[in-house]
């Protein structure tokens, strides 16, 4: 699954266009490499998102296309 779509489905970022812009600005990393919006993410990958002075680091647990709000947190786990 594309990283911008994963960020939206997991509700780490609310809109896919915002996730795409974050990737294009170099604020999203997959396994410590800068991610482009079309880069693929798979279970086991470490995703880091920088929000200004804040950052989130998560491990991808599963990939699903259609996720309800309650199940979105099950797609990843926080690290640190």
Secondary structure, DSSP 8 states (H G I E B T S, - for coil): -BHHHHHHHTTSSS-HHHHHHHHHTT-EEETTEE--TT-B--TT-EEEEEETTEEEEEEE----SS--GGGGGGGEEE--
